Amino acid sequence: MKIPAAYTDGYAKGRQTDPERSANYLAHTTMGDPLADEMIAELEPLGPDESAMLIELGMHDREGDALRDAPASVREFFARCAEPPDWLDLPSFLPGCRMFHRNTRLVLAGMVGGVLVEGFSTNIAKSFFLTGRLRDQGVRRLKQNNRHMLEIFMPGGMEAHADGWTHSVRVRLVHAKIRQLLGRSEEWDAEELGTPISSANLGFAIAAFSARLLKHLKSLGATFSEEERRSFMAVWRYSGYLMGIPETILYRDEEDALELFRIGRICEPPPSMESVVLSSSLINSAPLFAGLDDRDERQKLAGYIGQISRALIGDDLADELMYPEAPTRGILWKFRTLNRIERMMEKLRPNPSRQMANLTTILDVSMFDKQGISYRLPDHVYAERSSQW
């Protein structure tokens, strides 16, 4: 097995903990997405407009004949996407959808303060940093992320060609295009870092979005049943499958996801300066979602979010990411208490506007372009020089 230089030390530690999982993780650091990567390569000579048109046709081709004149790789890609895995059970997604919408504001807090920061502690941060997507169009990028999450947790959203399904497949194609652009860039060192946006990084990320997010939700005071817990994991698993994560590194259940996350953290190199910069950008961009214009108010809220984040991810990782020193004792207890009081008030004095607060919150921080979802792909490795997508 060829080991990227950045992973040498981590792999040695991982082998002492779990040799089989560590070897599997390292094998995926040099693996992309052959099906999507081939399609992106074949679309390139057609230009951005015709490529976007073919992708849109494939996304909504319920009858299976709209792409009969398309390149073979395009037909193969969408045919494979439309084939459900044998473990798929769409009706079982409903409890997870209910849980998501009941706890939406906590989901967003767990994402920004916990899961995304933990994701940026891996080498995937280098891909984001080099493209400049989070720096140049950070709010739009995060709103697109929220839109994807909203759509996969809408009832029926993961049926073939529905919005959750199309958003998941779109993410897969965006990753393939960025992988192509970074692979050609002189700034990406494959010998050192492995494949850009590798299957290992994506397998780690989907484990964080699901199992780690459940842990953070509990810490923030969310409530859910065991059925809702399993359902939430199942929704993310299918979304990961549609995003092109091979089943060889796609978690099976919550326990498997937590182990994948644990071993991934061991095998990954320590957080880089890119991880530090992106984590800081993420925390400091959160007040923009709240619509705060006053600089002092933004700084105050960012400081509070940073404290919550430190409490969620732990002092060790927070220190590696150069978080400001801040006390965290009791902060999650206070957060949970306020959330519990709010739920009690809702039961005692039901308020329709308060009942809509969760849905309104996720809608406000999600990306909805007037022209509808774009199937255009980035056309330059640097976000500031790429057409909008």
C-alpha positions as YAML, in Angstrom:
chain: A
units: angstrom
residues:
- id: 1
  name: MET
  ca: [0.00, 0.00, 0.00]
- id: 2
  name: LYS
  ca: [1.30, 3.44, -0.96]
- id: 3
  name: ILE
  ca: [1.08, 5.75, 2.05]
- id: 4
  name: PRO
  ca: [1.06, 9.55, 1.52]
- id: 5
  name: ALA
  ca: [3.91, 11.06, 3.51]
- id: 6
  name: ALA
  ca: [1.61, 13.18, 5.69]
- id: 7
  name: TYR
  ca: [-0.04, 10.01, 7.02]
- id: 8
  name: THR
  ca: [3.07, 8.00, 7.91]
- id: 9
  name: ASP
  ca: [3.15, 8.82, 11.62]
- id: 10
  name: GLY
  ca: [-0.63, 8.62, 12.06]
- id: 11
  name: TYR
  ca: [-0.80, 5.24, 10.35]
- id: 12
  name: ALA
  ca: [1.91, 3.88, 12.65]
- id: 13
  name: LYS
  ca: [-0.18, 4.94, 15.66]
- id: 14
  name: GLY
  ca: [-3.38, 3.61, 14.08]
- id: 15
  name: ARG
  ca: [-1.85, 0.17, 13.51]
- id: 16
  name: GLN
  ca: [-1.21, -0.12, 17.23]
- id: 17
  name: THR
  ca: [-4.88, 0.63, 17.95]
- id: 18
  name: ASP
  ca: [-6.77, -1.12, 15.15]
- id: 19
  name: PRO
  ca: [-4.59, -2.46, 12.31]
- id: 20
  name: GLU
  ca: [-7.47, -3.47, 10.03]
- id: 21
  name: ARG
  ca: [-9.43, -0.20, 10.22]
- id: 22
  name: SER
  ca: [-6.25, 1.86, 9.94]
- id: 23
  name: ALA
  ca: [-5.10, 0.01, 6.82]
- id: 24
  name: ASN
  ca: [-8.55, 0.45, 5.28]
- id: 25
  name: TYR
  ca: [-8.54, 4.18, 6.06]
- id: 26
  name: LEU
  ca: [-5.08, 4.67, 4.56]
- id: 27
  name: ALA
  ca: [-6.02, 2.71, 1.43]
- id: 28
  name: HIS
  ca: [-8.80, 5.23, 0.81]
- id: 29
  name: THR
  ca: [-6.54, 8.28, 1.13]
- id: 30
  name: THR
  ca: [-5.38, 7.67, -2.46]
- id: 31
  name: MET
  ca: [-8.83, 6.82, -3.78]
- id: 32
  name: GLY
  ca: [-11.22, 9.23, -5.48]
- id: 33
  name: ASP
  ca: [-14.52, 8.39, -7.17]
- id: 34
  name: PRO
  ca: [-13.76, 6.57, -10.47]
- id: 35
  name: LEU
  ca: [-17.33, 6.77, -11.79]
- id: 36
  name: ALA
  ca: [-17.78, 10.50, -11.18]
- id: 37
  name: ASP
  ca: [-14.18, 11.33, -12.06]
- id: 38
  name: GLU
  ca: [-14.52, 9.65, -15.46]
- id: 39
  name: MET
  ca: [-17.76, 11.50, -16.18]
- id: 40
  name: ILE
  ca: [-16.23, 14.87, -15.26]
- id: 41
  name: ALA
  ca: [-13.27, 14.19, -17.56]
- id: 42
  name: GLU
  ca: [-15.56, 13.29, -20.46]
- id: 43
  name: LEU
  ca: [-17.77, 16.35, -19.93]
- id: 44
  name: GLU
  ca: [-14.86, 18.81, -19.97]
- id: 45
  name: PRO
  ca: [-14.54, 19.21, -23.77]
- id: 46
  name: LEU
  ca: [-18.27, 19.98, -24.00]
- id: 47
  name: GLY
  ca: [-17.96, 23.22, -22.05]
- id: 48
  name: PRO
  ca: [-19.81, 24.45, -18.93]
- id: 49
  name: ASP
  ca: [-23.20, 25.15, -20.53]
- id: 50
  name: GLU
  ca: [-23.68, 21.81, -22.24]
- id: 51
  name: SER
  ca: [-22.24, 19.98, -19.21]
- id: 52
  name: ALA
  ca: [-24.73, 21.69, -16.89]
- id: 53
  name: MET
  ca: [-27.58, 20.85, -19.28]
- id: 54
  name: LEU
  ca: [-26.65, 17.15, -19.34]
- id: 55
  name: ILE
  ca: [-26.29, 17.02, -15.56]
- id: 56
  name: GLU
  ca: [-29.71, 18.62, -15.13]
- id: 57
  name: LEU
  ca: [-31.25, 16.12, -17.55]
- id: 58
  name: GLY
  ca: [-29.72, 13.23, -15.64]
- id: 59
  name: MET
  ca: [-30.85, 14.59, -12.28]
- id: 60
  name: HIS
  ca: [-34.50, 14.65, -13.35]
- id: 61
  name: ASP
  ca: [-34.59, 11.76, -15.82]
- id: 62
  name: ARG
  ca: [-37.21, 9.55, -14.15]
- id: 63
  name: GLU
  ca: [-37.97, 7.59, -17.33]
- id: 64
  name: GLY
  ca: [-34.32, 6.81, -18.12]
- id: 65
  name: ASP
  ca: [-34.33, 8.00, -21.73]
- id: 66
  name: ALA
  ca: [-33.36, 11.72, -21.55]
- id: 67
  name: LEU
  ca: [-29.65, 10.90, -21.82]
- id: 68
  name: ARG
  ca: [-29.78, 8.50, -24.76]
- id: 69
  name: ASP
  ca: [-27.50, 10.81, -26.81]
- id: 70
  name: ALA
  ca: [-25.19, 11.70, -23.91]
- id: 71
  name: PRO
  ca: [-21.63, 10.38, -23.50]
- id: 72
  name: ALA
  ca: [-21.47, 6.82, -22.19]
- id: 73
  name: SER
  ca: [-19.91, 7.85, -18.86]
- id: 74
  name: VAL
  ca: [-22.82, 10.23, -18.19]
- id: 75
  name: ARG
  ca: [-25.40, 7.54, -18.88]
- id: 76
  name: GLU
  ca: [-23.50, 5.05, -16.73]
- id: 77
  name: PHE
  ca: [-23.14, 7.52, -13.87]
- id: 78
  name: PHE
  ca: [-26.83, 8.38, -13.59]
- id: 79
  name: ALA
  ca: [-27.93, 4.79, -14.16]
- id: 80
  name: ARG
  ca: [-25.77, 3.70, -11.23]
- id: 81
  name: CYS
  ca: [-27.02, 6.55, -9.04]
- id: 82
  name: ALA
  ca: [-30.61, 5.49, -9.70]
- id: 83
  name: GLU
  ca: [-29.91, 1.92, -8.54]
- id: 84
  name: PRO
  ca: [-30.79, 1.76, -4.82]
- id: 85
  name: PRO
  ca: [-28.50, -0.32, -2.59]
- id: 86
  name: ASP
  ca: [-30.07, -3.47, -1.19]
- id: 87
  name: TRP
  ca: [-30.03, -2.04, 2.34]
- id: 88
  name: LEU
  ca: [-32.09, 1.05, 1.47]
- id: 89
  name: ASP
  ca: [-35.35, 1.39, 3.44]
- id: 90
  name: LEU
  ca: [-36.89, 4.78, 2.60]
- id: 91
  name: PRO
  ca: [-39.92, 4.51, 4.96]
- id: 92
  name: SER
  ca: [-37.49, 4.16, 7.87]
- id: 93
  name: PHE
  ca: [-36.25, 7.72, 7.21]
- id: 94
  name: LEU
  ca: [-39.40, 9.42, 8.59]
- id: 95
  name: PRO
  ca: [-38.47, 9.28, 12.32]
- id: 96
  name: GLY
  ca: [-35.09, 10.85, 11.52]
- id: 97
  name: CYS
  ca: [-36.81, 13.61, 9.56]
- id: 98
  name: ARG
  ca: [-39.09, 14.35, 12.51]
- id: 99
  name: MET
  ca: [-36.14, 14.49, 14.87]
- id: 100
  name: PHE
  ca: [-34.22, 16.83, 12.57]
- id: 101
  name: HIS
  ca: [-37.07, 19.32, 12.26]
- id: 102
  name: ARG
  ca: [-37.84, 19.21, 15.98]
- id: 103
  name: ASN
  ca: [-34.20, 20.05, 16.80]
- id: 104
  name: THR
  ca: [-33.14, 22.12, 13.79]
- id: 105
  name: ARG
  ca: [-31.57, 25.00, 15.69]
- id: 106
  name: LEU
  ca: [-29.54, 22.57, 17.77]
- id: 107
  name: VAL
  ca: [-28.52, 20.69, 14.61]
- id: 108
  name: LEU
  ca: [-27.14, 23.93, 13.17]
- id: 109
  name: ALA
  ca: [-25.31, 24.70, 16.41]
- id: 110
  name: GLY
  ca: [-23.84, 21.18, 16.51]
- id: 111
  name: MET
  ca: [-22.77, 21.48, 12.90]
- id: 112
  name: VAL
  ca: [-21.04, 24.84, 13.14]
- id: 113
  name: GLY
  ca: [-19.57, 24.44, 16.61]
- id: 114
  name: GLY
  ca: [-18.75, 20.76, 16.45]
- id: 115
  name: VAL
  ca: [-18.93, 18.66, 13.33]
- id: 116
  name: LEU
  ca: [-17.57, 21.07, 10.70]
- id: 117
  name: VAL
  ca: [-14.72, 22.12, 12.96]
- id: 118
  name: GLU
  ca: [-13.82, 18.47, 13.56]
- id: 119
  name: GLY
  ca: [-13.97, 17.88, 9.81]
- id: 120
  name: PHE
  ca: [-11.59, 20.77, 9.19]
- id: 121
  name: SER
  ca: [-9.10, 19.19, 11.59]
- id: 122
  name: THR
  ca: [-8.28, 16.66, 8.82]
- id: 123
  name: ASN
  ca: [-6.39, 17.07, 5.55]
- id: 124
  name: ILE
  ca: [-9.64, 17.99, 3.80]
- id: 125
  name: ALA
  ca: [-8.98, 21.49, 5.14]
- id: 126
  name: LYS
  ca: [-6.19, 21.84, 2.58]
- id: 127
  name: SER
  ca: [-8.66, 21.30, -0.28]
- id: 128
  name: PHE
  ca: [-10.99, 23.99, 1.06]
- id: 129
  name: PHE
  ca: [-8.13, 26.37, 1.78]
- id: 130
  name: LEU
  ca: [-6.42, 26.02, -1.60]
- id: 131
  name: THR
  ca: [-9.65, 26.61, -3.52]
- id: 132
  name: GLY
  ca: [-10.49, 29.59, -1.30]
- id: 133
  name: ARG
  ca: [-14.18, 28.68, -1.38]
- id: 134
  name: LEU
  ca: [-14.73, 29.25, 2.33]
- id: 135
  name: ARG
  ca: [-12.70, 32.46, 2.34]
- id: 136
  name: ASP
  ca: [-14.11, 34.03, -0.81]
- id: 137
  name: GLN
  ca: [-17.72, 32.85, -0.66]
- id: 138
  name: GLY
  ca: [-17.94, 31.45, 2.84]
- id: 139
  name: VAL
  ca: [-21.54, 32.35, 3.65]
- id: 140
  name: ARG
  ca: [-22.80, 31.04, 0.31]
- id: 141
  name: ARG
  ca: [-20.82, 27.81, 0.75]
- id: 142
  name: LEU
  ca: [-22.25, 27.20, 4.23]
- id: 143
  name: LYS
  ca: [-25.76, 28.05, 3.08]
- id: 144
  name: GLN
  ca: [-25.41, 25.47, 0.30]
- id: 145
  name: ASN
  ca: [-24.33, 22.95, 2.92]
- id: 146
  name: ASN
  ca: [-27.43, 23.76, 4.99]
- id: 147
  name: ARG
  ca: [-29.68, 23.48, 1.93]
- id: 148
  name: HIS
  ca: [-28.35, 19.99, 1.26]
- id: 149
  name: MET
  ca: [-29.01, 19.01, 4.87]
- id: 150
  name: LEU
  ca: [-32.53, 20.48, 4.80]
- id: 151
  name: GLU
  ca: [-33.48, 18.64, 1.62]
- id: 152
  name: ILE
  ca: [-32.26, 15.20, 2.72]
- id: 153
  name: PHE
  ca: [-34.35, 15.48, 5.88]
- id: 154
  name: MET
  ca: [-37.56, 16.49, 4.12]
- id: 155
  name: PRO
  ca: [-40.10, 13.61, 4.02]
- id: 156
  name: GLY
  ca: [-39.69, 11.96, 0.63]
- id: 157
  name: GLY
  ca: [-36.58, 14.01, -0.09]
- id: 158
  name: MET
  ca: [-34.38, 10.96, -0.63]
- id: 159
  name: GLU
  ca: [-36.58, 9.26, -3.19]
- id: 160
  name: ALA
  ca: [-34.88, 8.98, -6.58]
- id: 161
  name: HIS
  ca: [-34.69, 12.38, -8.33]
- id: 162
  name: ALA
  ca: [-36.28, 14.22, -5.37]
- id: 163
  name: ASP
  ca: [-34.47, 17.29, -3.97]
- id: 164
  name: GLY
  ca: [-32.48, 15.50, -1.27]
- id: 165
  name: TRP
  ca: [-31.36, 12.91, -3.81]
- id: 166
  name: THR
  ca: [-30.33, 15.52, -6.39]
- id: 167
  name: HIS
  ca: [-28.48, 17.65, -3.83]
- id: 168
  name: SER
  ca: [-26.49, 14.62, -2.66]
- id: 169
  name: VAL
  ca: [-25.54, 13.65, -6.22]
- id: 170
  name: ARG
  ca: [-24.68, 17.28, -7.00]
- id: 171
  name: VAL
  ca: [-22.24, 17.35, -4.07]
- id: 172
  name: ARG
  ca: [-20.61, 14.24, -5.54]
- id: 173
  name: LEU
  ca: [-20.08, 15.94, -8.91]
- id: 174
  name: VAL
  ca: [-18.76, 19.14, -7.32]
- id: 175
  name: HIS
  ca: [-16.23, 17.06, -5.37]
- id: 176
  name: ALA
  ca: [-15.19, 15.27, -8.58]
- id: 177
  name: LYS
  ca: [-14.67, 18.56, -10.41]
- id: 178
  name: ILE
  ca: [-12.65, 20.09, -7.57]
- id: 179
  name: ARG
  ca: [-10.63, 16.88, -7.35]
- id: 180
  name: GLN
  ca: [-9.82, 17.30, -11.06]
- id: 181
  name: LEU
  ca: [-8.87, 20.97, -10.67]
- id: 182
  name: LEU
  ca: [-6.73, 20.39, -7.59]
- id: 183
  name: GLY
  ca: [-5.09, 17.33, -9.15]
- id: 184
  name: ARG
  ca: [-3.81, 19.54, -11.95]
- id: 185
  name: SER
  ca: [-2.70, 22.32, -9.64]
- id: 186
  name: GLU
  ca: [0.97, 22.68, -8.79]
- id: 187
  name: GLU
  ca: [-0.10, 23.51, -5.24]
- id: 188
  name: TRP
  ca: [-1.38, 20.00, -4.58]
- id: 189
  name: ASP
  ca: [1.29, 17.45, -3.66]
- id: 190
  name: ALA
  ca: [-0.22, 13.99, -4.11]
- id: 191
  name: GLU
  ca: [2.90, 12.27, -2.76]
- id: 192
  name: GLU
  ca: [2.48, 14.20, 0.48]
- id: 193
  name: LEU
  ca: [-1.31, 14.47, 0.80]
- id: 194
  name: GLY
  ca: [-2.83, 11.68, -1.26]
- id: 195
  name: THR
  ca: [-5.88, 12.26, -3.45]
- id: 196
  name: PRO
  ca: [-7.74, 15.57, -3.09]
- id: 197
  name: ILE
  ca: [-11.11, 15.13, -1.33]
- id: 198
  name: SER
  ca: [-10.30, 11.46, -0.94]
- id: 199
  name: SER
  ca: [-12.72, 8.68, -0.06]
- id: 200
  name: ALA
  ca: [-11.05, 8.55, 3.35]
- id: 201
  name: ASN
  ca: [-11.80, 12.21, 4.02]
- id: 202
  name: LEU
  ca: [-15.39, 11.83, 2.83]
- id: 203
  name: GLY
  ca: [-15.96, 8.65, 4.83]
- id: 204
  name: PHE
  ca: [-14.66, 10.47, 7.90]
- id: 205
  name: ALA
  ca: [-16.87, 13.50, 7.17]
- id: 206
  name: ILE
  ca: [-20.10, 11.51, 6.80]
- id: 207
  name: ALA
  ca: [-19.35, 9.67, 10.06]
- id: 208
  name: ALA
  ca: [-18.97, 13.07, 11.73]
- id: 209
  name: PHE
  ca: [-22.16, 14.49, 10.17]
- id: 210
  name: SER
  ca: [-24.12, 11.56, 11.56]
- id: 211
  name: ALA
  ca: [-22.75, 9.88, 14.69]
- id: 212
  name: ARG
  ca: [-20.69, 12.78, 16.03]
- id: 213
  name: LEU
  ca: [-23.56, 15.16, 15.39]
- id: 214
  name: LEU
  ca: [-25.85, 12.93, 17.48]
- id: 215
  name: LYS
  ca: [-23.34, 13.15, 20.33]
- id: 216
  name: HIS
  ca: [-23.18, 16.94, 20.05]
- id: 217
  name: LEU
  ca: [-26.98, 17.16, 19.90]
- id: 218
  name: LYS
  ca: [-27.21, 15.29, 23.21]
- id: 219
  name: SER
  ca: [-24.68, 17.67, 24.72]
- id: 220
  name: LEU
  ca: [-26.77, 20.63, 23.54]
- id: 221
  name: GLY
  ca: [-29.99, 19.24, 25.00]
- id: 222
  name: ALA
  ca: [-31.74, 17.67, 22.02]
- id: 223
  name: THR
  ca: [-34.24, 14.87, 22.63]
- id: 224
  name: PHE
  ca: [-34.74, 11.82, 20.42]
- id: 225
  name: SER
  ca: [-35.74, 8.18, 20.66]
- id: 226
  name: GLU
  ca: [-33.65, 5.16, 19.68]
- id: 227
  name: GLU
  ca: [-35.80, 4.77, 16.56]
- id: 228
  name: GLU
  ca: [-35.13, 8.40, 15.60]
- id: 229
  name: ARG
  ca: [-31.45, 7.90, 16.31]
- id: 230
  name: ARG
  ca: [-31.20, 4.90, 13.95]
- id: 231
  name: SER
  ca: [-33.27, 6.70, 11.32]
- id: 232
  name: PHE
  ca: [-31.06, 9.80, 11.46]
- id: 233
  name: MET
  ca: [-28.02, 7.61, 10.85]
- id: 234
  name: ALA
  ca: [-29.77, 5.85, 7.96]
- id: 235
  name: VAL
  ca: [-30.58, 9.13, 6.18]
- id: 236
  name: TRP
  ca: [-26.96, 10.28, 6.33]
- id: 237
  name: ARG
  ca: [-25.72, 6.85, 5.24]
- id: 238
  name: TYR
  ca: [-27.79, 6.93, 2.06]
- id: 239
  name: SER
  ca: [-26.78, 10.52, 1.37]
- id: 240
  name: GLY
  ca: [-23.14, 9.43, 1.72]
- id: 241
  name: TYR
  ca: [-23.77, 6.57, -0.68]
- id: 242
  name: LEU
  ca: [-25.20, 9.02, -3.24]
- id: 243
  name: MET
  ca: [-22.21, 11.31, -2.64]
- id: 244
  name: GLY
  ca: [-20.01, 8.52, -3.97]
- id: 245
  name: ILE
  ca: [-18.47, 7.23, -0.74]
- id: 246
  name: PRO
  ca: [-17.57, 3.58, -1.42]
- id: 247
  name: GLU
  ca: [-19.20, 1.07, 0.88]
- id: 248
  name: THR
  ca: [-15.72, -0.10, 1.88]
- id: 249
  name: ILE
  ca: [-15.46, 3.04, 4.02]
- id: 250
  name: LEU
  ca: [-19.13, 4.00, 4.41]
- id: 251
  name: TYR
  ca: [-20.28, 3.28, 7.96]
- id: 252
  name: ARG
  ca: [-22.89, 0.58, 8.65]
- id: 253
  name: ASP
  ca: [-24.37, 1.93, 11.88]
- id: 254
  name: GLU
  ca: [-23.66, 4.42, 14.66]
- id: 255
  name: GLU
  ca: [-21.09, 2.27, 16.43]
- id: 256
  name: ASP
  ca: [-19.21, 1.68, 13.18]
- id: 257
  name: ALA
  ca: [-19.30, 5.42, 12.39]
- id: 258
  name: LEU
  ca: [-17.84, 6.35, 15.77]
- id: 259
  name: GLU
  ca: [-15.02, 3.85, 15.31]
- id: 260
  name: LEU
  ca: [-14.31, 5.17, 11.82]
- id: 261
  name: PHE
  ca: [-14.18, 8.70, 13.23]
- id: 262
  name: ARG
  ca: [-11.86, 7.62, 16.07]
- id: 263
  name: ILE
  ca: [-9.42, 5.78, 13.79]
- id: 264
  name: GLY
  ca: [-9.56, 8.56, 11.23]
- id: 265
  name: ARG
  ca: [-8.54, 11.10, 13.86]
- id: 266
  name: ILE
  ca: [-5.57, 8.91, 14.80]
- id: 267
  name: CYS
  ca: [-4.44, 8.33, 11.20]
- id: 268
  name: GLU
  ca: [-4.85, 11.93, 10.06]
- id: 269
  name: PRO
  ca: [-1.90, 14.27, 10.59]
- id: 270
  name: PRO
  ca: [-2.22, 16.92, 13.31]
- id: 271
  name: PRO
  ca: [-4.37, 19.95, 12.37]
- id: 272
  name: SER
  ca: [-2.52, 22.18, 9.92]
- id: 273
  name: MET
  ca: [-2.48, 25.96, 9.68]
- id: 274
  name: GLU
  ca: [-5.17, 25.57, 7.03]
- id: 275
  name: SER
  ca: [-7.29, 23.80, 9.67]
- id: 276
  name: VAL
  ca: [-6.69, 26.67, 12.10]
- id: 277
  name: VAL
  ca: [-7.66, 29.33, 9.55]
- id: 278
  name: LEU
  ca: [-10.79, 27.55, 8.35]
- id: 279
  name: SER
  ca: [-12.02, 26.74, 11.86]
- id: 280
  name: SER
  ca: [-11.62, 30.37, 12.84]
- id: 281
  name: SER
  ca: [-13.39, 31.50, 9.67]
- id: 282
  name: LEU
  ca: [-16.25, 29.13, 10.41]
- id: 283
  name: ILE
  ca: [-16.78, 30.34, 13.98]
- id: 284
  name: ASN
  ca: [-16.53, 34.00, 12.98]
- id: 285
  name: SER
  ca: [-18.91, 33.62, 10.03]
- id: 286
  name: ALA
  ca: [-21.71, 32.20, 12.20]
- id: 287
  name: PRO
  ca: [-22.95, 35.64, 13.40]
- id: 288
  name: LEU
  ca: [-23.52, 36.60, 9.76]
- id: 289
  name: PHE
  ca: [-26.23, 33.92, 9.65]
- id: 290
  name: ALA
  ca: [-27.93, 35.70, 12.55]
- id: 291
  name: GLY
  ca: [-28.02, 38.88, 10.49]
- id: 292
  name: LEU
  ca: [-25.89, 40.87, 12.92]
- id: 293
  name: ASP
  ca: [-24.48, 44.04, 11.40]
- id: 294
  name: ASP
  ca: [-22.93, 45.61, 14.49]
- id: 295
  name: ARG
  ca: [-19.27, 44.66, 14.81]
- id: 296
  name: ASP
  ca: [-19.30, 44.43, 18.61]
- id: 297
  name: GLU
  ca: [-22.39, 42.23, 18.61]
- id: 298
  name: ARG
  ca: [-20.82, 39.94, 16.00]
- id: 299
  name: GLN
  ca: [-17.62, 39.61, 18.02]
- id: 300
  name: LYS
  ca: [-19.58, 38.89, 21.21]
- id: 301
  name: LEU
  ca: [-21.65, 36.16, 19.54]
- id: 302
  name: ALA
  ca: [-18.57, 34.65, 17.86]
- id: 303
  name: GLY
  ca: [-16.88, 34.48, 21.25]
- id: 304
  name: TYR
  ca: [-19.87, 32.67, 22.73]
- id: 305
  name: ILE
  ca: [-19.99, 30.23, 19.80]
- id: 306
  name: GLY
  ca: [-16.27, 29.63, 20.28]
- id: 307
  name: GLN
  ca: [-16.89, 28.71, 23.92]
- id: 308
  name: ILE
  ca: [-19.68, 26.31, 22.92]
- id: 309
  name: SER
  ca: [-17.41, 24.83, 20.25]
- id: 310
  name: ARG
  ca: [-14.53, 24.33, 22.69]
- id: 311
  name: ALA
  ca: [-16.88, 22.54, 25.07]
- id: 312
  name: LEU
  ca: [-18.13, 20.27, 22.27]
- id: 313
  name: ILE
  ca: [-14.82, 19.31, 20.63]
- id: 314
  name: GLY
  ca: [-12.73, 19.25, 23.81]
- id: 315
  name: ASP
  ca: [-9.76, 21.31, 24.98]
- id: 316
  name: ASP
  ca: [-7.13, 19.19, 23.23]
- id: 317
  name: LEU
  ca: [-8.48, 19.75, 19.71]
- id: 318
  name: ALA
  ca: [-9.47, 23.34, 20.52]
- id: 319
  name: ASP
  ca: [-5.90, 24.08, 21.58]
- id: 320
  name: GLU
  ca: [-4.52, 22.44, 18.41]
- id: 321
  name: LEU
  ca: [-6.84, 24.72, 16.42]
- id: 322
  name: MET
  ca: [-5.53, 27.72, 18.41]
- id: 323
  name: TYR
  ca: [-8.88, 28.62, 19.93]
- id: 324
  name: PRO
  ca: [-8.71, 31.55, 22.38]
- id: 325
  name: GLU
  ca: [-8.51, 30.45, 26.00]
- id: 326
  name: ALA
  ca: [-12.02, 30.45, 27.44]
- id: 327
  name: PRO
  ca: [-13.74, 28.80, 30.41]
- id: 328
  name: THR
  ca: [-16.23, 26.11, 29.43]
- id: 329
  name: ARG
  ca: [-17.32, 24.79, 32.80]
- id: 330
  name: GLY
  ca: [-21.10, 24.88, 32.99]
- id: 331
  name: ILE
  ca: [-21.60, 26.44, 29.57]
- id: 332
  name: LEU
  ca: [-23.30, 23.40, 28.04]
- id: 333
  name: TRP
  ca: [-25.42, 22.95, 31.18]
- id: 334
  name: LYS
  ca: [-26.59, 26.56, 30.82]
- id: 335
  name: PHE
  ca: [-27.30, 26.05, 27.12]
- id: 336
  name: ARG
  ca: [-29.33, 22.88, 27.84]
- id: 337
  name: THR
  ca: [-31.23, 24.57, 30.66]
- id: 338
  name: LEU
  ca: [-32.29, 27.49, 28.47]
- id: 339
  name: ASN
  ca: [-33.34, 25.06, 25.76]
- id: 340
  name: ARG
  ca: [-35.34, 23.01, 28.29]
- id: 341
  name: ILE
  ca: [-37.10, 26.13, 29.59]
- id: 342
  name: GLU
  ca: [-38.01, 27.10, 26.04]
- id: 343
  name: ARG
  ca: [-39.53, 23.66, 25.40]
- id: 344
  name: MET
  ca: [-41.53, 23.85, 28.64]
- id: 345
  name: MET
  ca: [-42.85, 27.30, 27.71]
- id: 346
  name: GLU
  ca: [-43.95, 25.93, 24.36]
- id: 347
  name: LYS
  ca: [-45.91, 23.14, 26.04]
- id: 348
  name: LEU
  ca: [-47.53, 25.50, 28.55]
- id: 349
  name: ARG
  ca: [-48.31, 28.30, 26.09]
- id: 350
  name: PRO
  ca: [-48.28, 27.00, 22.52]
- id: 351
  name: ASN
  ca: [-47.34, 29.71, 20.08]
- id: 352
  name: PRO
  ca: [-47.68, 29.09, 16.31]
- id: 353
  name: SER
  ca: [-44.84, 31.47, 15.51]
- id: 354
  name: ARG
  ca: [-42.56, 29.71, 17.98]
- id: 355
  name: GLN
  ca: [-43.57, 26.33, 16.53]
- id: 356
  name: MET
  ca: [-42.39, 27.54, 13.13]
- id: 357
  name: ALA
  ca: [-39.09, 28.81, 14.53]
- id: 358
  name: ASN
  ca: [-37.10, 25.68, 13.65]
- id: 359
  name: LEU
  ca: [-38.24, 25.62, 10.03]
- id: 360
  name: THR
  ca: [-37.81, 29.38, 9.68]
- id: 361
  name: THR
  ca: [-34.27, 29.15, 11.04]
- id: 362
  name: ILE
  ca: [-33.11, 26.50, 8.58]
- id: 363
  name: LEU
  ca: [-34.79, 28.31, 5.68]
- id: 364
  name: ASP
  ca: [-33.11, 31.59, 6.61]
- id: 365
  name: VAL
  ca: [-29.63, 30.05, 6.59]
- id: 366
  name: SER
  ca: [-30.03, 27.90, 3.47]
- id: 367
  name: MET
  ca: [-29.19, 28.87, -0.10]
- id: 368
  name: PHE
  ca: [-32.17, 29.43, -2.39]
- id: 369
  name: ASP
  ca: [-31.21, 31.00, -5.72]
- id: 370
  name: LYS
  ca: [-34.03, 32.63, -7.67]
- id: 371
  name: GLN
  ca: [-33.19, 30.60, -10.75]
- id: 372
  name: GLY
  ca: [-33.31, 27.35, -8.79]
- id: 373
  name: ILE
  ca: [-30.54, 24.88, -8.02]
- id: 374
  name: SER
  ca: [-27.51, 25.32, -10.25]
- id: 375
  name: TYR
  ca: [-25.96, 22.33, -11.96]
- id: 376
  name: ARG
  ca: [-22.95, 24.31, -13.09]
- id: 377
  name: LEU
  ca: [-19.61, 23.23, -11.70]
- id: 378
  name: PRO
  ca: [-16.54, 25.25, -10.67]
- id: 379
  name: ASP
  ca: [-14.33, 26.02, -13.64]
- id: 380
  name: HIS
  ca: [-11.20, 27.28, -11.87]
- id: 381
  name: VAL
  ca: [-9.28, 25.91, -8.91]
- id: 382
  name: TYR
  ca: [-9.49, 29.31, -7.17]
- id: 383
  name: ALA
  ca: [-12.98, 30.31, -6.07]
- id: 384
  name: GLU
  ca: [-12.43, 34.00, -6.80]
- id: 385
  name: ARG
  ca: [-11.62, 33.18, -10.44]
- id: 386
  name: SER
  ca: [-14.35, 30.59, -10.94]
- id: 387
  name: SER
  ca: [-17.79, 31.23, -12.39]
- id: 388
  name: GLN
  ca: [-20.56, 31.07, -9.79]
- id: 389
  name: TRP
  ca: [-21.97, 27.62, -9.25]
...
